[in-house]
Amino acid sequence: MRSAPGMKHCSSYGRFLDRGGFMATKIEYPLEKVLEVKVKRVEDQERVVKVKLKELEQEEEKLKICEEKRNKVFQHLQEKYNQLREEIDGGTTSPKVLQMKFYIKDVQEKLEVEEKKVKDQKEEVVKAEQALKEAKDELARKRREVDKLKIHRDDWMKERKLEIAKELEKEMDEIGNITYQLHMRKR
């Protein structure tokens, strides 16, 4: 049997002794696989949060574009109102004024359509924000699970090391007693 660097094999016990002469055993946490699965879930959820954040940014960009279009239509409507006032003040004939009023009515309808697009896009942004919030909440919950399991692992490891130390102390006492008894028999 090969020993690890700094270890020598103790054939009578089938274990390795470290440099101090103490038995070294590898402590394996029984829930290590569960912890690994939970850590992987946290990593997966982090990716989900990134995706949701990107989706929110895209929805916000779409909202910005919709607002720009609406603002252009609104500005155009204001210009047409000003033009109509100038025409009325200038004493323009009523067919031209009627034609301008019909055009303004069309622009107002277009503005209403753009307002509805902005409103709908704002709702999409709110949905994306909510989805991001839910993803972040889920990430926080999964991180808490991992943290709890790590704390449990650390506590379990401490307890297990204490148990091993007690077992080792008991074995060393037995070895000492046997050695003492052998020494006494030889006399």
Residue pairs with C-beta under 8 A, 6 or more apart in sequence:
1 9
3 9
3 16
4 16
6 18
6 19
7 16
7 17
7 18
7 19
7 24
8 16
8 17
9 15
9 16
9 17
10 16
10 17
10 23
13 23
13 171
15 23
15 24
15 25
16 23
16 24
17 23
17 24
18 24
22 168
23 168
23 171
25 164
27 157
27 160
27 161
27 164
29 35
29 153
29 156
29 157
31 149
31 152
31 153
32 153
34 149
35 146
35 149
35 150
35 153
38 142
38 145
38 146
38 149
39 146
41 142
42 139
42 142
42 143
42 146
45 135
45 138
45 139
45 142
46 139
48 135
48 138
48 139
49 132
49 135
49 136
49 139
52 128
52 131
52 132
52 135
53 132
55 128
55 131
55 132
56 125
56 128
56 129
56 131
56 132
58 128
59 121
59 124
59 125
59 127
59 128
60 125
60 128
62 121
62 124
63 118
63 121
63 122
63 124
63 125
66 114
66 117
66 118
66 121
67 118
69 114
69 117
70 111
70 114
70 115
70 117
70 118
73 107
73 110
73 111
73 114
74 111
74 114
76 107
77 104
77 107
77 108
77 111
80 100
80 103
80 104
80 107
81 104
83 100
84 97
84 100
84 101
84 104
87 96
87 97
87 100
88 97
